[in-house]
Amino acid sequence: MPYYNRVILVGRLTRDPDTRMTTTGSAVASFTLAVDRPPRSSDGQRTTDFIRIVAFNKLADFVRLYLKKGQLVLVEGELRINKWQSRDGANMTTPEIWARDIRFMEKKAAMEETVEEIEKFEEPIVNPEDIFGPEEELDSEDEDKPPF
């Protein structure tokens, strides 16, 4: 019997990603994604789940370079259960998503930094009259004639 483990989430980063290198030199990035559930109550209140996302290697580099707190992203990956022991010796489990793909869901989020950089180098707006002189008025007789 084949098994299938695929998760697709859309949410906002709750903080800037954490990045590190493993002892073998692989990049690892992690962040928490806030994912709203559809409203189920009559008052329209939403419940938000906070899900840990982990990315490796080139995808971790992408996360480090381009993702920031508050950005809306789509994450596709697989569900993993991280098992660990607490300080008092209790066995604990934490669900996390190992990302395979991450996509921007807002153009603004992807472009904010680029736009700021471009604005630094934009030339000031020049008035055409400063270059070509004042606009000349045509006589009513000249309006029907071509300018050449």
C-alpha positions as CSV (number, residue, x, y, z in Angstrom):
1,M,0.0,0.0,0.0
2,P,1.6,3.3,-1.0
3,Y,1.8,6.2,1.4
4,Y,1.4,9.9,0.8
5,N,2.6,12.8,3.0
6,R,2.0,16.2,1.5
7,V,1.0,19.5,3.3
8,I,0.2,22.8,1.7
9,L,-0.2,25.9,4.0
10,V,-0.7,29.6,3.4
11,G,0.2,31.9,6.2
12,R,2.3,34.7,7.5
13,L,5.8,34.5,9.1
14,T,5.6,35.4,12.8
15,R,9.2,36.4,13.0
16,D,12.3,36.6,10.8
17,P,13.7,33.1,10.0
18,D,16.5,31.5,12.0
19,T,19.3,30.1,9.9
20,R,22.3,27.9,10.8
21,M,24.7,25.4,9.3
22,T,24.9,21.8,10.3
23,T,28.2,20.1,11.2
24,T,28.3,18.7,7.6
25,G,27.9,22.2,6.1
26,S,24.2,22.0,5.1
27,A,22.1,25.1,5.5
28,V,19.0,24.9,7.7
29,A,16.4,27.6,8.1
30,S,13.3,27.6,10.4
31,F,10.4,29.9,11.0
32,T,6.9,29.8,12.4
33,L,3.9,30.3,10.1
34,A,0.6,31.7,11.4
35,V,-2.2,29.9,9.5
36,D,-5.8,31.0,10.1
37,R,-8.5,28.4,10.1
38,P,-11.9,29.3,8.5
39,P,-14.3,30.9,11.0
40,R,-16.6,28.3,12.5
41,S,-18.5,30.4,15.1
42,S,-21.3,32.8,14.4
43,D,-19.3,35.7,15.6
44,G,-16.7,35.2,12.8
45,Q,-13.7,34.7,15.1
46,R,-10.8,32.8,13.6
47,T,-8.5,30.4,15.2
48,T,-4.8,30.6,14.2
49,D,-2.4,27.7,14.2
50,F,1.3,28.4,14.6
51,I,3.3,25.8,12.6
52,R,7.0,25.4,12.6
53,I,8.5,25.2,9.1
54,V,12.0,23.8,8.4
55,A,13.9,24.3,5.1
56,F,17.2,22.7,4.0
57,N,20.1,23.5,1.7
58,K,19.2,25.8,-1.3
59,L,15.7,26.3,0.0
60,A,17.2,27.4,3.3
61,D,19.3,29.9,1.5
62,F,16.2,31.2,-0.2
63,V,14.5,31.6,3.1
64,R,17.5,33.4,4.6
65,L,17.8,35.9,1.7
66,Y,14.1,36.7,1.0
67,L,11.7,35.9,3.8
68,K,10.9,38.3,6.6
69,K,8.4,38.7,9.4
70,G,4.9,39.3,8.2
71,Q,5.2,38.0,4.7
72,L,2.4,35.9,3.3
73,V,3.8,32.7,1.8
74,L,2.7,29.3,0.5
75,V,4.6,26.4,1.9
76,E,4.5,22.9,0.4
77,G,6.2,20.1,2.2
78,E,5.7,17.0,4.4
79,L,4.6,16.6,8.0
80,R,7.3,15.3,10.3
81,I,7.0,14.6,14.0
82,N,10.0,15.8,16.0
83,K,10.5,13.6,19.1
84,W,12.5,14.9,22.0
85,Q,12.9,14.8,25.8
86,S,12.2,17.7,28.0
87,R,14.5,18.7,30.8
88,D,12.5,16.7,33.3
89,G,12.8,13.6,31.2
90,A,9.3,13.6,29.7
91,N,9.0,12.3,26.1
92,M,7.7,15.2,23.9
93,T,6.6,15.4,20.2
94,T,6.3,18.5,18.1
95,P,4.9,18.6,14.6
96,E,6.8,20.5,11.9
97,I,6.7,20.8,8.2
98,W,9.8,20.0,6.2
99,A,9.5,22.4,3.2
100,R,9.9,21.4,-0.4
101,D,8.8,24.6,-2.0
102,I,8.0,28.1,-0.7
103,R,6.3,30.8,-2.8
104,F,5.5,34.4,-2.3
105,M,1.7,35.1,-2.1
106,E,2.0,38.9,-2.3
107,K,3.9,40.9,-4.9
108,K,4.5,43.8,-2.4
109,A,6.3,41.5,0.0
110,A,8.7,40.3,-2.6
111,M,9.4,43.8,-4.0
112,E,9.6,46.1,-1.0
113,E,13.3,46.0,-0.6
114,T,13.9,46.1,-4.4
115,V,11.7,49.2,-4.7
116,E,13.6,51.0,-1.9
117,E,16.9,50.3,-3.6
118,I,15.6,51.5,-7.0
119,E,14.2,54.7,-5.4
120,K,17.7,55.6,-4.2
121,F,18.9,55.9,-7.7
122,E,16.0,57.5,-9.5
123,E,16.7,60.7,-11.2
124,P,14.6,63.7,-10.2
125,I,11.6,64.6,-12.4
126,V,12.5,67.2,-15.0
127,N,10.1,69.8,-16.4
128,P,10.0,69.5,-20.2
129,E,9.9,73.4,-20.4
130,D,13.3,73.5,-18.7
131,I,14.7,71.5,-21.7
132,F,12.7,72.6,-24.6
133,G,11.5,76.0,-23.6
134,P,7.9,77.2,-23.2
135,E,5.2,75.7,-25.4
136,E,4.3,77.9,-28.4
137,E,0.7,78.5,-29.1
138,L,-0.5,77.8,-32.7
139,D,-2.8,80.2,-34.6
140,S,-6.2,78.7,-35.4
141,E,-5.3,78.8,-39.1
142,D,-2.2,76.6,-38.4
143,E,-4.1,73.9,-36.5
144,D,-5.3,72.2,-39.8
145,K,-1.9,72.2,-41.3
146,P,0.7,69.5,-40.6
147,P,3.7,70.8,-38.5
148,F,6.2,70.0,-41.3
